[in-house]
Amino acid sequence: MLPWHAAGTLDRCDAECVERALAEDSELARRYELVREELAETIRVNEMLGAPSARAMEKLFAAIDAEEMSTPIQRSSGTPELATTASP
């Protein structure tokens, strides 16, 4: 539960349980500090990567659109129908 506690994703009851355990067990507290350090480093490295370029996003959306156009859609009757881009 330590990684989830470090990330702040535990519910209140579980977080309180972890806090009590950390207060009572110095080895667990030491491990928790390692988890927090690893989380901070992971965040730092991911932030250094930056966001994908606008061109990469355009290519991805174009590929998704092309795939949607070529993939049959199942009708409720079970008969395949080609996807269309017609406006409502």
C-alpha positions in Angstrom: 0.0 0.0 0.0 3.0 2.3 0.3 3.1 3.4 -3.3 -0.6 4.3 -3.2 -0.1 6.1 0.0 2.8 8.1 -1.4 0.7 9.0 -4.4 -2.2 10.1 -2.2 -4.7 7.6 -3.7 -5.7 5.7 -0.6 -9.0 6.4 1.0 -9.0 8.0 4.4 -9.3 4.8 6.4 -6.5 3.1 4.6 -4.3 6.1 4.7 -4.7 6.4 8.5 -3.9 2.6 8.8 -0.7 3.2 6.9 0.2 6.2 8.9 -0.2 4.2 12.1 2.0 1.4 10.8 4.6 3.9 9.7 4.7 5.4 13.2 5.1 2.0 14.8 7.7 0.4 12.4 10.9 2.2 11.6 11.8 -0.3 8.9 8.5 0.3 7.2 9.0 4.0 7.5 12.5 3.7 5.9 10.9 1.7 3.0 8.2 4.4 2.6 10.9 7.0 2.2 12.4 4.9 -0.6 9.0 4.7 -2.3 8.6 8.5 -2.0 12.0 9.0 -3.5 11.3 6.7 -6.4 7.9 8.4 -7.0 9.6 11.8 -7.1 12.3 10.6 -9.5 9.7 9.0 -11.8 7.8 12.2 -11.9 10.9 14.2 -12.6 12.0 11.9 -15.5 8.5 11.9 -17.0 8.4 15.7 -16.9 11.7 15.9 -18.6 10.4 13.9 -21.5 8.0 16.7 -22.5 4.9 16.3 -24.5 4.7 14.8 -28.0 4.9 17.3 -30.9 1.8 18.6 -32.5 2.8 16.7 -35.7 2.9 13.4 -33.8 -0.6 14.1 -32.4 -1.9 14.9 -35.9 -0.4 11.7 -37.3 -2.0 9.7 -34.5 -5.5 11.2 -35.1 -5.2 10.7 -38.8 -4.3 7.1 -38.3 -7.3 6.6 -36.0 -9.6 8.3 -38.4 -8.3 6.1 -41.3 -8.8 3.0 -39.2 -12.4 4.0 -38.3 -13.2 4.6 -41.9 -12.1 1.1 -42.9 -13.5 -0.9 -40.0 -17.1 -2.2 -40.3 -19.6 -1.2 -37.6 -22.0 -3.8 -36.3 -25.7 -2.8 -36.5 -28.1 -4.0 -33.9 -29.4 -6.4 -36.6 -25.9 -8.0 -36.8 -25.3 -6.7 -40.3 -22.0 -5.0 -40.8 -22.1 -1.4 -41.9 -19.2 0.8 -43.1 -18.4 3.8 -40.9 -19.3 7.1 -42.5 -18.3 10.7 -41.8 -21.7 12.1 -42.8 -22.9 15.0 -40.6 -26.2 14.7 -38.7 
